[in-house]
Amino acid sequence: MLNLMLIFAAALAFALGATPLARRVAGRLGLVDKPSARKLHTTPMPLLGGGAIYIATILAVAAFGDRFYVTQLVGILIGATLISFLGIWDDRRALHPIPKLLAQAVAASLVVFLGVRVQLFANIWLDGLVTLCWLLFVTNAINYLDNMDGLCGGISAIASGYFLLLAVQSGQYLVGSLAAALLGACVGFLVYNFNPASIFMGDGGSLFLGFLLAVVGVKLRFPSNTPLVTWMIPLLVLAVPLADTTLVSLSRIRRGLSPLTPGKDHISHRLVRLGWTHREAVLGLWVIACAMGSLALFVTRANWREAYAVAGVVILLALLALVRLELAWHGEAAHIRPGILRAPAPPSDGD
């Protein structure tokens, strides 16, 4: 516990110190997100906040991490480093989605090759394929969530905090050290990123966070319960980004668009369109993330009947909420709350 607290405190301190420096460096290098009619911010915003998150996480784990886990930890951090630099390159050059996804698959395959995989099936290849799909989906789900001040950093901090609690409960130091470092780095970055933000994390930060959160979710083990139950725990912790990406992807397909098409049609944007302020939308999603994390803690001690009852209620409520948001987005539910809905905005680069 002392080491985990040191890792958290170190990451927090590094992020608090590195983020203003990253803000200045981004301005000098021209790594800024310029405002446009299709974006929420009105002034150029530095995009190197992800570099501060990356540095804070790496330094904290390197300084206080247990050397016993160094081999696997190095492999994980190499994959995360590749993902982070891919994101920074994307911030600079605006890569096409397909090459970007292929590069992510290479980094994810490296981690799977080093032994980070789910243990759901008796077949190592099937476990590896499921792990690869999970890593890619979660990585991009967190990346998609970086669409409003404080949203991605806050949700990532909440997920890291619950993963840390789960790791402590099951005595997993490697998972705990990664979660503690991510928690400290996200909290330190949020000081500068909460509305009104003075810096964005960019793809270099959101892809890095998504990749490590996906790895932590895979690495968690719960020997006191059955895999028939425990497979759903990481999904509950990451329910908000997973639901957001699912809604956005299905909505875009419904409109004849590619799921990779950028747009201001995420849950946070839809809540604002329904009359919420930006802060209310972000804080509301934070509350939902905390509720899902608390349910994940309950499921660790639940029998299979209790766990699947919880999962059924969550899925039902999520479906009702997502359908309501989708109908409202297209103006099909205007009779429910007249005067609030506006015409849908055109696709943008809000992702």
Secondary structure, DSSP 4 states (H G I P E B T S, - for coil): -HHHHHHHHHHHHHHHHHHHHHHHHHHHHT-EE---TTSS-SS-EE--HHHHHHHHHHHHHHHHS-GGGHHHHHHHHHHHHHHHHHHHHHHHH---HHHHHHHHHHHHHHHHHTT----SSS-HHHHHHHHHHHHHHHHHHHHHT-SSTTHHHHHHHHHHHHHHHHHHHHT-HHHHHHHHHHHHHHHHHHHHHSSSPS---HHHHHHHHHHHHHHHHHH---TTS-HHHHTTHHHHHTHHHHHHHHHHHHHHHHTT--TTS--S-SHHHHHHHTT--HHHHHHHHHHHHHHHHHHHHHHHT--HHHHHHHHHHHHHHHHHHHHHHHHHHTTTTTTTSTTT--PPPPP-S--
